[in-house]
Amino acid sequence: MNLELTADQTAAEKLIENWFFKETNPFFVLTGYAGTGKTTLLKHCVTEVLRLVPEISAAFVTPTGKAATVLIRSGIPATTLHRLIYQSIAEEEEIELNGKKITIEKLNFKRRESIDKSIKLIVLDEASMVSDQIIYDLAEFGVKLLLCGDNAQLPPVEGLNGFLKSPDFTLKTIVRQQRDNPIISLSEKARNGEYIPYGNYGNAVSVISKRYFTGEIRKHALLKADQLICGTNKTRFQINDEVRKILGFGPLPEDGDKLICTQNNWETYIDEEMRFNMVNGLIGTIFKPFYLKGQDIGFAMFRPDFLDDYCPEAIPFDTGIFTNGAFRYKRGDYFEKFNEKGETSGAFTLNRFEFGYCISCHKAQGSEFDNLIVFDESYAFKDDKNLWLYTAITRAKKKLIIVR
């Protein structure tokens, strides 16, 4: 493939080649700022220089399903970290529920003792979201690990990531296609802690005072955006409520409502091929919701925003958060499932969702959005304020409005 690499990319590629073929160190850490062509370099280096085949001799993995699809859409087959590390085992278990003995099929996840012997390299993208402990778990497979991430982004919510603090190489040169991209230029200012002036930056990027982001301009922008990002829970609640009132929705999620999952449920798969799980931060749209009267339990068809199809089955969820401001049930509580004849046919657990029009920056990590509005509340993050704003800005792909 005839690809013009920057001097930065060429230097990184030579180091990776030498590490893979000649060194014993199991880790190579490649970092790079937004716009430096990390994904392009990874694809070229692995396939053309190391001569590995994705999904056969090289495993590309990411922390989330959404991040995996970003690679997939760039032509790199990828899967989630969880799918690589763990295998699911269906086991029958007997529980007592409402005075009855009920047999349920429960998915248990067991760490794989080994992975396919044909895999010679694991490429972990978005490594800034992954803790050191999980990275060491990956290393136990005895396969070389190429860690790739952006060390200017926010650190993991849980655990620490020390790998990206001491990279083997950092890409800093903006690739030719991105040099005039205002999203990239603003992200550089945010990363360096520089003040970003109000105004328009090209036709697709603007920085607006919240005093002027009102009325019809605000209403139009809120409805047109693919995603809204803010920093505080107070603002998140207010904006989600504002958008839903514009749409004419009531307190409970309605047909076409946008929700975000707030709790991992590894037992629930969101696609027919069982590649992706219902995990914290997953955003999607619901259809045909119905509710069990007086029980704070709802069911709905759910379509994740990065997939074309709905989940295979209606998703049960706790609705207490929407009506009372708090979830009603404990995590892992079981409820009876009935068939069409009204007979007990097993049990189910509830998922947890909140409205997803406006989300936190942490929840947005690993995702890209064509049309993004960022409510700049970086001040709330003190020492991490530059990381927060940089991470928020770099979630935008085509259009960006920063409101402050």
Sequence and secondary structure as in RCSB ss.txt:
>XXXX:A:sequence
MNLELTADQTAAEKLIENWFFKETNPFFVLTGYAGTGKTTLLKHCVTEVLRLVPEISAAFVTPTGKAATVLIRSG
IPATTLHRLIYQSIAEEEEIELNGKKITIEKLNFKRRESIDKSIKLIVLDEASMVSDQIIYDLAEFGVKLLLCGD
NAQLPPVEGLNGFLKSPDFTLKTIVRQQRDNPIISLSEKARNGEYIPYGNYGNAVSVISKRYFTGEIRKHALLKA
DQLICGTNKTRFQINDEVRKILGFGPLPEDGDKLICTQNNWETYIDEEMRFNMVNGLIGTIFKPFYLKGQDIGFA
MFRPDFLDDYCPEAIPFDTGIFTNGAFRYKRGDYFEKFNEKGETSGAFTLNRFEFGYCISCHKAQGSEFDNLIVF
DESYAFKDDKNLWLYTAITRAKKKLIIVR
>XXXX:A:secstr
      HHHHHHHHHHHHHHHH   SEEEEEE TTS HHHHHHHIIIIIS   BTTTEEEEESSHHHHHHHHHTT
   EEHHHHHEEEEEEEEEEEETTEEEEEEEEEEEE S   TT  EEEESSGGGS HHHHHHHHTT  EEEEEE 
TTS   SSS   GGGS SEEE S  GGGTT HHHHHHHHHHTT    SEEETTTEEEE TTTS HHHHHHHHHH 
SEEEESSHHHHHHHHHHHHHHHT  SS  TT EEEE S EEEEESSTT   EE TT EEEEEEEEEETTTTEEEE
EEEETT SS  SS EEEE HHHHTSS SS TT  EEEE TTS EEEEE  B EEE SEEEHHHHTT  EEEEEEE
  GGGGGGGHHHHHHHHHTTEEEEEEEE 
